[in-house]
Amino acid sequence: MAVHAENGLATDYLEDKFRREGRSPVEAFTTMRPDLLEAEAVNRAMSLAQVMGCPLYVPHNSAAACLEPLRRARANGWRVYGETCPQYLTLTEETTARVGPLAKIGPPLRTPADNEALWAGLADGTLITVASDHAPKAKKVTDDFFDAAYGSPQIETMLTVMYHAGVNSGKISLPRLVQVMSETPARLFGLYPRKGTLAVGSDADLVIWDPTRTHTLTAATQHSGAGYTLYEGYAVTGAPVLTMQRGAVIVEDGRLVAQPGRAQFLPTDVSHLYL
């Protein structure tokens, strides 16, 4: 089971309360989804999963408070697997205050202290995967905050952001980056060794990486239909120069060179998680 860990009933109650009080949309949005309720939902989900004998995957952990129940599950040997995302490692509620609806994501962006705690959780194995939570919705800064869709484009920037903010800063090693973004997801969802490793017989899904290339992230170079990136103007060092899918080049120097129609459905197999 994969569970988005928040408390919907409490969030709905707080939204109604804060809007009646006349709080600003951004303040109300962040405050009505507090970190303690996210941690409560992680604890509730893993407790139910343990009772039912079901492995649990907890996506997009955003807060330091979530690490305690995840560490407890790990110490108990429970089959609970925590994920986070680049935006929760690098962006904060200041981003939401600045760009409003563009950064309306759930769980919300939190604090610099949460960023640092999540990096530590990624380094020590409490969090074992990094995913994009890619949800590219066309939005404008001037949209009504509560009417705006949830989500933001992340998939094109995630590796660059993780390398720059994680490896270049010494928060995680390059092997750990590869592990949490490639090998471990493939293992968890039963796609290893077809995916997640460079080996004879594996799919040739490759990224050729230039660790010295300095550039600035901007929506103008993205292929998403959302029309923006939360990393607009973010200066980074390190860039993909060529990407291959099953041995065929699909992106080269930022240009999409493959034709649509190459995708393949890959059924997952999580039976090994029950062993």
N, C-alpha and C positions, 0 to 999 in steps of 0.2 A: 504494500500500500504506500502511496505517496500522498502526504497530507500538507496542504497549505496551513501553516500553524498560526492562526489568529482566532480571536474570540468574536464571532460575528454579532451575537446578541449584545454584548457589552459595547462593541463599537457602534452599533446602531443607536443604542441608548445615549451614548456620549455625543454622537453627531447631533441628534435632536436637541440635546441639552445645550451644547455649545452654540448651535445656530440660533436657538432662542435667546441666548445671552448676547448675541450680536458679535461674537468673535470673528476675526478675519478668517476667510476660508483656509488659508495656509496654516495658520495657528491651530484652527479647529481640526484640520486633517491630521496633523502630526500628533496632537494631544489626544485625539480620540482613539489612536492606535498605539498605546504605550508599550514599551518594551516588556513590562511585566506580564501583560496579557499575551504577548507572543510567547514568552517563556512558559506561561501557564498552559498554553495550547500545545507546546512541544511536550510538556510533561504529561498532559492528558492523553495525547495521541500515543505516546510511547507506552503509557500504562495500559491503555486499551489493547494495543498491539501485543504487549507481553502476555496479557490475559488470554488473548485469542490465538497466541502462537504464530503471529504474523510478522515477518520482517517489515520494517518501517523505513521509508526514505523521507527525510524532511528537507524540502527545497528552500532556497533563498533565505537562510537565516540572516537576520539583519542586525542583531543586538548582542552585546556582551552577556546579557541576562540569559540568553538561550544556551550558552556554553555549559552552565552548571548542570541542567538536566541531561544534556548530551554526554558530559563527562561521567555522570552517575550511571547512565546506561552502559557506557563503555566499560566502566569499572565492574559492573555486574555481568558483563558478557552478553548483554542483550543485543539483538540484531537491529540496531538503530543506526542509521547512516545520515550524517549531516552534510549539507551543501551550503555554500554561500555564492555570491556573485560579485563581479568587479565593482559594481556601483555601490555595494555595501562596504567595500574595502577602501574606497577612494572618495566618495561623495558624501555630503552631509546635508542636514536640514537647511543649511545656508543656501544650498543649491535650489531646494524647493522654494525658499523665500525669494530667490532671485529670478527663477524662470517659471514659477507657478505651475500651471497645468502640464507643462512639458515633463516635469519631474513628479507627476502624480503616479506613483507606483505603490504596490502593496506587497509586503510591509513597506512603510515609508523610510526614506533616508533618515539617518539618525545623527550621532555626534562623532567628533574626532576620537573620543575615547572608545566608542564602539568600533570604529575603523581599526584601531590598534589592537583591541581585544580579539577581533576576528582574524587579523593577521597572525596573532599568536596562536589562536585555535587551529588555524590552517597549518602552521609550522609544527605544532605538537601532535597533530593527528586527531584532534577532537572533531574538526571538519575535514572531510576526506575528498570532496569534489568541489569544483568551481564550474558553474554553468552561467548561461547568459540571461535567462528569463527574458529573452528577446520577444518584445511585443510592440512592433512598430506601428503606432497609431498616428495618423495625421492630426496634429494639434498646433495651436498657436498660443503664444504667451497671453494674448488678450481673450482667450476663451474663458467662459464661466468655469471656475475651478471645479465645482461639484457636478457640472454637466459633462465635463471632459472625460474622455475614456482613460482607463487605467493602462499603463504600460509605456515602454520607451524602447527605442532601437539600441541594441547592445552587441549583436553577434559579430559585426565587423570590427568593432573596437576592442573586444574583450581580450584577445591575446596580446595586442600591443599594450593595453593598459596594465595587464597583469605582469608583463615582462618589465615594463618601465617602473611601475610602482612597487613591484614585488622583488624581482631579481636585481635590478639596478640599485635599489635601495638596501639590499641585503636582508629583506624581511623573509624571503624564502630562497632556496637554491633553485637553479635551473632544473635539476632532476626532479625536485619536488613539484615544480610547475608542470612539467610533463606528466608526472604521476597524477596530479589532481585534475588535470584538464583532458587527459587522454586515457592513460592506462586504467586508472581506477573506475571511471565511468564504464569503460568497456567490460571490465571484469564484473562489476555489479550487475549489469543488465544482460550478461550472457553473450556478449559480442566478441570477447577475447578468445583466441588470438587473431581472429579475422581483423578486428580493430584493436587499436591501443598499443601496438608494438610494431617495430620494424624487424620482420623475420621472413624467412622463406615461406611462401604460401599465404602470407597476410596480404590484405589489400594495400596497394601502394598509395595510401593517403598521406601525402607529404607536404610539409611546409619548409621552404628554403628561407632562412631568416638572416637578415643583416643586423647584427647587434650594434653597429656603429651609426646607422642611419638616423639622423635627427630630423624630425618633421613635426608639423602641427596638425592635430586632428581637427577636421572641419566637415560640416555637412556636405560641402561642395564635392568632396571626394567619396562620399558614401553612395551605396546603391539602393539603400532603403527608400521606400516610398513615403516614409514619415516626414522627410524634409528637414530634419534637425538631428543633432546629437547633443547629449548632455555634456559631452567633452569638447564642445566648441572652444577653439583657442588653446587647447591643452597641449603643451609642448612635450614631446616624448623622444626617447632614444631607443631605437630598435624597431624594425619593420619587416613584414613579410614581403619577399620579392617574387615568390612563385608558390602557387598552391596547386597540388595535384589531387585528383580523386580517382581511385582505382587505376593509377598509372597515366591518366590523361591530365594535361594542364587545363585548369579551369580559370585561374586568375594569374595574371603576370603584370608586375609593376603597377598594381592597382586597377588594371583593366580586366573586365570579365571577358574571357575569350571563348568560353564553352557555350554551346547552344542548350536551350532548355530541353528537358526530357531525359536527362541522364540519371535522375534519381531512382533509387531502388528502395522498396519497403524492406526493412530488416526486422523480423519478429524477434522480440526479446525472450530470454529464457532465464527466469530467476529461481529455478528449482534448486540450484546449488546453495541458495541462501537458507534453505530449510534443512540442510545436512548438519 
